[in-house]
Structure formats: C-alpha cells, structure tokens
C-alpha cells in the first residue's frame, strides 16, 4: 500500500517543501481539521473508488457516513442520504502525493479506464498538467459530483504556475 494518505494536506509535508511551509506553520492557529463531509450520489461507491485509486485501506461505515480516513487524522465522510440527488453541489478534494504515488495512481487510473483531465474545468481530457514543475490531474467519482485532484507539488504563486 502506498503511503499517500499520510501526505494529504499534512503540514509536515508542506513544511518539508521549503520556506512557504515554515511561513504557513508559523501562521497557523492551534487547531486541526478533523473531518469533512462530502455529499455525493453513492457514498459507498465514491469512497471505494477513492480508496482503490490510492491503494488505501477500505473505507469504513461510521453512522450514516462512509469514511476514508487519512493518515494525518482527517476523515473524508461521504454521505448520500441528506441532500436530494438533484441538489448535490460539486465538491473538490485534493491530495498532495509523491512522484512515486502519482505514478501508481496514474497506472490504476489507466488500468481502470477512468477519464482524467489536466484542469478542474475538464477541458483538457487525457492530459496531465505540469504546474509549478510538478504533475497533476483530476478525476470524477462514479456519481460525477466529486472532483478528485492528485498533485505532486503544492500550489505556489500564480505567476510561477506555468502554462501546462
């Protein structure tokens, strides 16, 4: 199993990147994100899809939720019973991964014939972006309401983003 989940939004991971991480760390208030609820069409399918792409532990049912637990303690709680299907707003979750994790995730995306895009607007299908010198892509969950982003470099200054 890939250690991907440990790097999701981890301040330790960001801090190791360089001076931006130390600035962010100093500016943080003493609190920690515990969980986020993501409304979707089929919570079990969405959670299983995400766990499968990341080669992560199987999601767990917890009360009305199906949760993907991250190594840094953040739970992504998928829920399909509280919002009418036609009223679900699109969601976006992003994962900072290593190059090796990205390669493994991308291999699974290709093996499963999952559509992917280089951009959040889904205009560049079948492409990977190279923003800030890294790699990134977006996929949609099976219900089409959760955009899942995998990126190897955290966002930087817009002027340094690059065009690809």
C-alpha positions as a LaTeX table, in Angstrom:
\begin{tabular}{lrrr}
\hline
Residue & $x$ (\AA) & $y$ (\AA) & $z$ (\AA) \\
\hline
Unk1 & 0.00 & 0.00 & 0.00 \\
Unk2 & 1.19 & 3.47 & $-0.86$ \\
Unk3 & 1.81 & 5.92 & 1.98 \\
Unk4 & $-0.21$ & 8.50 & 0.07 \\
Unk5 & $-2.77$ & 9.18 & 2.69 \\
Unk6 & $-0.11$ & 10.35 & 5.10 \\
Unk7 & 0.78 & 13.25 & 2.84 \\
Unk8 & $-2.71$ & 14.62 & 2.30 \\
Unk9 & $-2.68$ & 18.19 & 3.48 \\
Unk10 & $-0.05$ & 17.33 & 6.05 \\
Unk11 & 1.64 & 20.40 & 7.44 \\
Unk12 & 4.71 & 18.25 & 8.00 \\
Unk13 & 4.80 & 17.51 & 4.29 \\
Unk14 & 4.26 & 21.13 & 3.36 \\
Unk15 & 6.88 & 22.20 & 5.89 \\
Unk16 & 9.45 & 19.96 & 4.28 \\
Unk17 & 8.95 & 21.62 & 0.90 \\
Unk18 & 10.64 & 24.85 & 1.89 \\
Unk19 & 10.15 & 28.36 & 3.16 \\
Unk20 & 6.45 & 28.50 & 2.28 \\
Unk21 & 5.84 & 25.62 & 4.68 \\
Unk22 & 7.59 & 27.37 & 7.56 \\
Unk23 & 5.62 & 30.55 & 6.90 \\
Unk24 & 2.37 & 28.58 & 6.83 \\
Unk25 & 3.29 & 26.70 & 10.00 \\
Unk26 & 4.02 & 29.93 & 11.90 \\
Unk27 & 0.73 & 31.50 & 10.79 \\
Unk28 & $-1.45$ & 28.56 & 11.84 \\
Unk29 & $-3.76$ & 28.83 & 14.79 \\
Unk30 & $-3.70$ & 25.86 & 17.16 \\
Unk31 & $-6.47$ & 23.81 & 15.56 \\
Unk32 & $-6.66$ & 20.77 & 13.36 \\
Unk33 & $-9.13$ & 19.76 & 10.68 \\
Unk34 & $-10.80$ & 16.57 & 11.92 \\
Unk35 & $-13.19$ & 15.65 & 9.11 \\
Unk36 & $-15.11$ & 16.98 & 6.17 \\
Unk37 & $-18.48$ & 15.81 & 4.88 \\
Unk38 & $-18.76$ & 15.38 & 1.12 \\
Unk39 & $-22.24$ & 14.90 & $-0.31$ \\
Unk40 & $-22.37$ & 12.56 & $-3.29$ \\
Unk41 & $-24.74$ & 10.27 & $-5.18$ \\
Unk42 & $-23.41$ & 6.95 & $-3.82$ \\
Unk43 & $-21.24$ & 7.20 & $-0.72$ \\
Unk44 & $-20.04$ & 3.60 & $-0.80$ \\
Unk45 & $-19.08$ & 3.75 & $-4.49$ \\
Unk46 & $-17.31$ & 7.11 & $-4.12$ \\
Unk47 & $-15.36$ & 6.05 & $-1.01$ \\
Unk48 & $-14.39$ & 2.72 & $-2.58$ \\
Unk49 & $-13.34$ & 4.48 & $-5.81$ \\
Unk50 & $-11.05$ & 6.88 & $-3.92$ \\
Unk51 & $-9.57$ & 4.14 & $-1.71$ \\
Unk52 & $-8.97$ & 1.92 & $-4.73$ \\
Unk53 & $-7.16$ & 4.61 & $-6.75$ \\
Unk54 & $-4.93$ & 5.37 & $-3.77$ \\
Unk55 & $-4.42$ & 1.72 & $-2.79$ \\
Unk56 & $-5.59$ & 2.77 & 0.67 \\
Unk57 & $-7.40$ & 0.80 & 3.37 \\
Unk58 & $-11.03$ & 0.02 & 2.64 \\
Unk59 & $-13.47$ & 2.75 & 3.69 \\
Unk60 & $-15.43$ & 2.22 & 6.89 \\
Unk61 & $-19.06$ & 2.87 & 7.64 \\
Unk62 & $-19.47$ & 5.18 & 10.62 \\
Unk63 & $-23.02$ & 6.13 & 11.49 \\
Unk64 & $-24.64$ & 7.43 & 8.30 \\
Unk65 & $-21.25$ & 8.05 & 6.65 \\
Unk66 & $-18.75$ & 6.03 & 4.66 \\
Unk67 & $-15.35$ & 7.35 & 5.67 \\
Unk68 & $-11.94$ & 7.36 & 4.08 \\
Unk69 & $-9.51$ & 8.01 & 6.93 \\
Unk70 & $-6.26$ & 9.81 & 6.18 \\
Unk71 & $-3.02$ & 9.09 & 7.99 \\
Unk72 & $-2.88$ & 12.69 & 9.19 \\
Unk73 & $-6.19$ & 12.14 & 11.01 \\
Unk74 & $-8.59$ & 13.85 & 8.62 \\
Unk75 & $-11.69$ & 11.83 & 7.81 \\
Unk76 & $-13.42$ & 12.30 & 4.49 \\
Unk77 & $-17.01$ & 11.39 & 5.31 \\
Unk78 & $-19.05$ & 10.63 & 2.21 \\
Unk79 & $-22.82$ & 10.95 & 2.57 \\
Unk80 & $-25.61$ & 10.29 & 0.08 \\
Unk81 & $-28.73$ & 10.49 & 2.24 \\
Unk82 & $-29.06$ & 14.13 & 3.33 \\
Unk83 & $-29.24$ & 16.05 & 0.06 \\
Unk84 & $-31.61$ & 15.32 & $-2.80$ \\
Unk85 & $-29.68$ & 13.92 & $-5.80$ \\
Unk86 & $-30.59$ & 16.90 & $-7.99$ \\
Unk87 & $-29.43$ & 19.35 & $-5.30$ \\
Unk88 & $-25.92$ & 17.99 & $-4.73$ \\
Unk89 & $-23.28$ & 20.63 & $-5.37$ \\
Unk90 & $-19.99$ & 19.62 & $-6.89$ \\
Unk91 & $-17.16$ & 19.04 & $-4.41$ \\
Unk92 & $-13.40$ & 19.03 & $-4.82$ \\
Unk93 & $-10.81$ & 17.19 & $-2.75$ \\
Unk94 & $-7.09$ & 17.47 & $-3.48$ \\
Unk95 & $-4.26$ & 15.16 & $-2.49$ \\
Unk96 & $-0.59$ & 16.10 & $-2.39$ \\
Unk97 & 1.31 & 12.94 & $-3.37$ \\
Unk98 & 4.89 & 11.94 & $-4.09$ \\
Unk99 & 6.04 & 11.26 & $-7.64$ \\
Unk100 & 6.01 & 7.51 & $-6.91$ \\
Unk101 & 2.46 & 7.71 & $-5.53$ \\
Unk102 & 1.35 & 9.74 & $-8.55$ \\
Unk103 & 2.81 & 7.12 & $-10.90$ \\
Unk104 & 0.98 & 4.31 & $-9.09$ \\
Unk105 & $-2.31$ & 6.25 & $-9.02$ \\
Unk106 & $-1.97$ & 7.15 & $-12.69$ \\
Unk107 & $-1.31$ & 3.49 & $-13.54$ \\
Unk108 & $-4.53$ & 2.48 & $-11.73$ \\
Unk109 & $-6.46$ & 5.27 & $-13.50$ \\
Unk110 & $-5.26$ & 3.98 & $-16.86$ \\
Unk111 & $-5.82$ & 0.29 & $-15.99$ \\
Unk112 & $-9.41$ & 1.07 & $-14.99$ \\
Unk113 & $-10.04$ & 3.34 & $-17.99$ \\
Unk114 & $-11.02$ & 6.22 & $-15.71$ \\
Unk115 & $-11.38$ & 9.54 & $-17.51$ \\
Unk116 & $-8.98$ & 12.23 & $-16.31$ \\
Unk117 & $-8.24$ & 15.85 & $-17.04$ \\
Unk118 & $-5.35$ & 18.29 & $-16.61$ \\
Unk119 & $-7.67$ & 21.02 & $-15.34$ \\
Unk120 & $-10.60$ & 21.43 & $-12.94$ \\
Unk121 & $-12.83$ & 22.66 & $-15.77$ \\
Unk122 & $-12.41$ & 19.31 & $-17.57$ \\
Unk123 & $-11.35$ & 20.97 & $-20.83$ \\
Unk124 & $-8.10$ & 19.01 & $-21.26$ \\
Unk125 & $-9.19$ & 15.37 & $-21.15$ \\
Unk126 & $-6.50$ & 12.71 & $-21.20$ \\
Unk127 & $-3.77$ & 15.18 & $-20.21$ \\
Unk128 & $-1.67$ & 15.78 & $-17.10$ \\
Unk129 & $-0.72$ & 19.29 & $-16.02$ \\
Unk130 & 2.81 & 20.30 & $-15.04$ \\
Unk131 & 2.01 & 23.32 & $-12.89$ \\
Unk132 & 4.79 & 24.61 & $-10.64$ \\
Unk133 & 7.14 & 21.99 & $-12.08$ \\
Unk134 & 5.09 & 19.06 & $-10.80$ \\
Unk135 & 2.32 & 16.89 & $-12.17$ \\
Unk136 & $-1.40$ & 16.94 & $-11.53$ \\
Unk137 & $-4.67$ & 15.55 & $-12.76$ \\
Unk138 & $-8.37$ & 15.41 & $-11.92$ \\
Unk139 & $-10.86$ & 12.54 & $-11.97$ \\
Unk140 & $-14.56$ & 12.42 & $-11.13$ \\
Unk141 & $-16.12$ & 9.98 & $-8.70$ \\
Unk142 & $-18.57$ & 7.43 & $-10.14$ \\
Unk143 & $-21.54$ & 9.74 & $-9.45$ \\
Unk144 & $-19.89$ & 12.70 & $-11.18$ \\
Unk145 & $-20.15$ & 15.17 & $-8.31$ \\
Unk146 & $-16.76$ & 14.87 & $-6.57$ \\
Unk147 & $-13.67$ & 16.10 & $-8.42$ \\
Unk148 & $-10.60$ & 14.37 & $-7.03$ \\
Unk149 & $-7.25$ & 16.02 & $-7.68$ \\
Unk150 & $-3.84$ & 14.39 & $-7.34$ \\
Unk151 & $-0.82$ & 16.70 & $-7.48$ \\
Unk152 & 2.89 & 16.28 & $-6.79$ \\
Unk153 & 3.62 & 19.91 & $-5.94$ \\
Unk154 & 1.51 & 22.16 & $-3.78$ \\
Unk155 & 0.21 & 25.35 & $-5.32$ \\
Unk156 & 2.57 & 28.31 & $-5.40$ \\
Unk157 & 2.40 & 31.85 & $-6.69$ \\
Unk158 & 0.16 & 32.21 & $-9.76$ \\
Unk159 & 2.91 & 33.89 & $-11.76$ \\
Unk160 & 5.06 & 30.77 & $-11.25$ \\
Unk161 & 2.34 & 28.30 & $-12.29$ \\
Unk162 & 3.43 & 27.77 & $-15.90$ \\
Unk163 & 1.14 & 27.13 & $-18.84$ \\
Unk164 & 0.91 & 23.34 & $-18.84$ \\
\hline
\end{tabular}
